[in-house]
Amino acid sequence: MASTRAAIRYAKAILDLANSKGRANVVNQDMQTIATTVGGNAELNSFIQNPTINVEVKESVLLEVFATANGVTKGLFHLLFENKRFEILEGIAQQYSLLFDEESGVEVAHVTTAIPMDAALEATVLAKIATLSNKKITIKSIVDPAILGGFILRIGDQQYNASVANRLQVLKRELSN
């Protein structure tokens, strides 16, 4: 998809600029806020995606909504204004955070559980993470009652499935053979 490639290119350029100014961490916080805000607010997202709205209006609204953003982030808004590419703002923000985490040696572990994690389950998950990765790990918790119990851990392209639903599926396959 061309817009994803464009978002990656913009994110790399912004990360390089932020690193050169020593503001990469602050810009990362801005990008996380932007991704969360645009992704979680359907009205703002449709406003940004609407091609009939003037780019000057989009830039001024974004500068107002994200008034506390760093100068590098505000510079991104102006760059998107010049290139008429506001529709990829959320993608840029997401890609920036991924690139920043990769550069910082941080990996995100997606943990899916049937109920919110308690301390015991979190300790089990962290023990399993230690065997799969030697990087700094950030845990992102997802609740999905369909797995019935246990957890599914995904780090990068590796997955460890310790869910009850998976065990039942394995048992079903064994009994049907």
Secondary structure, DSSP 8 states (H G I E B T S, - for coil): -HHHHHHHHHHHHHHHHHHHTT-HHHHHHHHHHHHHHHHH-HHHHHHHH-TTS-HHHHHHHHHHHTTT--HHHHHHHHHHHHHT-GGGHHHHHHHHHHHHHHHHTEEEEEEEESS---HHHHHHHHHHHHHH--SEEEEEEEE-GGG-SEEEEEETTEEEEEEHHHHHHHHHHHHH-
